[in-house]
Amino acid sequence: PPSLEETVVDWLLAREGGTGFTSFPVSGHSTRHDHLSPAEQVSGRQRRMQFQVHIGCDAVDRFLDDARTAFDNTSVSFSLLPVLTTGRLRDL
């Protein structure tokens, strides 16, 4: 949720070995409406913040364990996606 944006930013910046991350506002859409406010039900969307963090496979479990500890009582969700390659175009 947007109310946790600064908390998540601070948490990510404080992590040892962090390589940076990207954040941006997004709209969440769902067929489940029980967790939406009346205004969100009418608009059909819920404002959220999305963070993208690139981490190595060997660090994923620790990262998720730490995140679960830090944000256990929140509505923070996650998706784990493989990154096939990353880099800077000028380095190709």
N, C-alpha and C positions, 0 to 999 in steps of 0.2 A: 504493500500500500504506500501511497505517496507520503504518509505520515512517518514512515520508517526510512525514507530516503537518506537523510543525514546519518542516521544510526548505521545503516548498511555501508555507506561511503566510509565512515570512520572505521568500521570493522574491517573492511577490505584494505584500506590504507595502512592499518596497523599490523596486518599479517606479515610475518616474516617470509622472505623469498617471493613476495608478490611482484608480478611483472606489469601490473596495470590492469585496467578494466574499462569498459564502456558502459554508460548508462543513458537511458532515454525514456521519456514518458510514452506509455502505450495505453490502449484501451482493451480491457478484458471483456470477452463475450462468452456467455454460457447459457445453456438451457436450464440450468439450476438457478432459481431466483430467490431461494430462501435466505441467501446471505447478502442480497442486494437491498439498498435503501429504496424507498418508493420512487425517488427521482431517477435512480439507476435503472429500476424496472421499466420506467417509462421510456428512457433514452436507449435502453438495450445495451448499455455498456457500463463498465466500471473502470475508473481511472486507476492505473497501476504504474509502477516504475519497473523497468526491465534492466538487468545488469548482465553483461556478457563478460565472462572471465575465462581466459585461456590458461589452462593448467595441464601439466603432464599427467599421463595415466597413473603414474605411481603416486601422485598427490591427491587424486580424486577422493578416495575414501577418507583420508584425514580432513580434507576440506569440508566434506559433507558432515562428518562427525562434529567438527567445530561449529559449522553453521547450525546444525540441529541443536547444539547446546546453547548457542547465542540467541537463536530465534524460535525456540521450541513453542512458546505460547503465542505465536503470531500466525498470520495467514500467508506467510511467505511460501511460495512453491518454487520448484526448480525443474529444469529439463537438462538432461545430459546428452550432448550431441558430439559425435566425433568431428574433429577438424582434420581434413585430409592434408592440407598444407596451409602455411601462413608465411608471410614475409612482406618485404617491401619490393614494389615493382622495379625500383631503380637498382636493386641488387640482383635481378635476374640476368 
